[in-house]
Amino acid sequence: MSAALSLSGITVRYGSRVAVDDLSLEVAAGDIVGLLGPNGAGKSTTLLAAAGGLSPASGTIHIAGADLAREPRLARQKIGLADQPPSLYDYFTAAEHVTFVAEVRCGGSEADARAVLAELGLADIADRLCRELSFGMRQRVGLAAALVGEPAVLLLDETLNGLDPRAARRARDTLEAAAKGGAAVLLSTHMLGVAERLCDRIVIMDGGQVRADVSGDALAELVRGGPGALEALYFENVRETSAEETRA
């Protein structure tokens, strides 16, 4: 399938610090790509740049064919973002929050919002204020807001963290269904087991750059090697992050 998300030569700086360094990455429609790396590797910054939340110093970003810099409104309509921690309107109910996102992004409705909440097992908390929800529930509401309206590109930052096993399984099933429907999914995670089970491709970042990119037969062979194989690949490609480095 064609690339729904394309980052070409992206560089992002915070003052004098380079958080993402000339990074190029594509995610095809229908693929789930796991983005791994230590704190400070540039994962969150990459996702935020791809979502249009910050402007790179150089490089181009295309979302389902739309140039994010030249056609920001069109591009953003095609993006579902779940950031970390979840950016929820605390005095909205879960249904109101997801409805608001649906209306702004794609002209969706409350019915659309409640349907995706139900899909994630959240129908019983749809009318509770977001500020009253546990961390895991907030994670799932953030995921629901990303999924509503079936965007072409899903950008998920540690979205499966903090979920109990049943909720995590339901979220994985929902993401797999979204990918089968044609969405391109880029998911950052520290959970190597999640990456092995869910992802069609694994990209390891460090120092703002891609250090390893594994898919297809190579990924299948890696998974057959057992849990230690991915862990070994990870530590071969990342350095130990110093305490002075900030999250990026």
N, C-alpha and C positions, 0 to 999 in steps of 0.2 A: 504494500500500500504506500501511498505518497506521504511525505512528511507533513503532518499537521502543525507541528511545532518545529521551528528552525531558528537556532541561535548561531550566528556567524561572527567570529572574531570579537566576542563581547569582552570588554574590559570595564570594570567598575572599581572606582576608588572612593575611599572614605578619607578625605584629607590626603595625606601623603601615603597612606597604606593602600595597597592594591588587594582588594578582596576577591576579585575574579579577573583572571589574567589571560586575555586573548582566547577565550573559550568558545569552541564550536561544538554544537550538539544538535542532533535531530531526533525527533520522536515521531514515528509513523502512526497514522490513524490505525487504531485497533491494538496498539502495543502498550504494555505497562512496563515502564522503565524505572528501576530502583536506583536512586541516587544515594550512594553511601559515602561516608567520610567523617573524620573527627570534627569536633567543634572548631569553628574557625576555618574550615576547609573552603567555604564559599557556597555551600548548598542553599542556605536560606536566601542569600543575596542573589543567586542565580534564579531562584523561583520568583523572587520579588521583581527582578528586572524583567523576566519573561511575562509577568502579569501587568507590567506597566507601572509598578509602584515606585520605581526609580529609573532614571535615565542613565544608560551606560555612557562612559566617556568615548567609547568607540564601538563599532560593530552594528549589526542589524538583527532585528527580531521579526519573524513572520509567524502569524497565527492563522492557520487555515488559509494561507495565501495573502492575508492582509498585512501590510507593513505597519508595525506597531507605532513607529515614529510618525509616519505620514498619514495613517488612517487609525488613530488611536481609538476612536469611538467604535468603529466597526470591529477592530481587533478585540477590544475588551468585551464586546458582546459575545464573543466566542470562547471566553475563558471562564472557568470555574476555579476559584482560589480558596483553599482552606489554609490559613496561615497559622503560625504558632507564636504565642498562645492564641486560641480562637478569638477573632475580633467580632464579638457579639454585642448587640444593643441590650444592655442589661435590663432596661425597663420595658422591653418588648417581651411578649411571650415567644416561645420557640417558633410557633406558627407565624406570628407577626414578623419575626426577624427573617425567616426564610421567604415569606411572601414579599417583604420589602425588596430583598435581593432579586427575587424573580421578576418583580415589576420593573425595577431599574434596569436590569441586564437584558431581559428578553421579552418584556411585556407579559410575563406569566401571571398566574392568579393564585388565590389562596388555596384553591383545589389542587393546583400543582404542588404547592408547598406541603400540604397535608399528605399528599400521596407519597412524596419522597421521604417525609418523616416516618410514615407508616412502613415504608420499605426497609428503613433502618431500625425498625422496632421502637419508634419513638412516639407512636400515636397517643400513648397514655400520658405523655408529658408535654404535648403540643400546646396546651393552654397554661403552662407554668412559665413564670418569668425566668428569663435566662439567668438572672443574678442568683436564682435559687437552685440552679442545677449543679450537680457534681462535675468534677473535671472531665470524667469520661463522657458524661452526657453532653457537656459543652463541646467536646471534640466531635461527637456525632452530629450535633446540630450544625457545627461548622462544616462538616462533610455534606450534610443535607443541603446547605446553602450553596456549596460548590456544585453539587449535582443537579440542582433544580434547573429545568429548561434544557437539559441534555446538551451542555456546551461541547464544542469540538475538542477542547483542550482542558484537561484537569491538572492543576498544579497543587500538590498536597504536601505540606510541610509537617512531617512527623504526626500525621493525622491519625494513625492507628495506635499511637502511644496512649497508655492509660486506659485501654478498653479491657473489659473482662473477656474471657474466652468466647462466650456466646456472642457478645457484641462485635468482637473482632472478626469472628467468622462471618457474621452477617454483613459487616462492612466489606470484607474481602469479596464475598459473593456479589455484592452490589457493584464493586469496582470491576470485577470480571465481566459482569453483564454490561456495564457501560463501555468497556473496551470492545466487547463483541458487537455492540451497537455502533462502533466506529470511533469512539473517543480515543484520543491520545492521552495517556496518563503518565505524568512525571511525579514520582513519589519519593521524597527524601525520608530516610529511616535509619535508625541505629540498630534495628532489630534484624539481624542477619537471617534468622529463620523465616521472617515475613518475606524478605527479599527472595529467598530460595523458593518459597511456596507460591508466591503471587506473581513474580516478575518474569517477563519474556526476555529481559535484558538487564544487566547490572552495570552501572557506571560508578567507578570509584574516583572521588575527587580528593585532592589535597593541595594546599597552597594556591587555591583558586584555579587549578588546572585539572583536566581529566588525566588520571594516572593509569586507569585500566577500563576497558570496555568489552564486556563479555556477553555474547548472545548465541542463539542457535545451538549447533552441536557442541561448541565449547562450553556453553552454559549447562547443557544437559550432562556433559561429562563431569563438570564441576559438581553438580548436584549429586550425581552418582557416587562421588568421592566422599559423601557424608558431610555432616556439619562442619568438621574441621577444615575441609577443603576451601570453603569460602572465607573462613576466618584466616587461613594461611595467606590466601590471595590478598585479603584486606591488609594484613600487617606487612606484607611485602611492598605495598604501594603507599603507605601513609607513614608519616613520621609522628613522633610523640608531640602533641600540642603543648606549648608552654603556657604557664599560668597567666602570663601577661597578655596572651592573645584573646581578643574578644570574639564573640559569636558572629559569624558571617554567613 
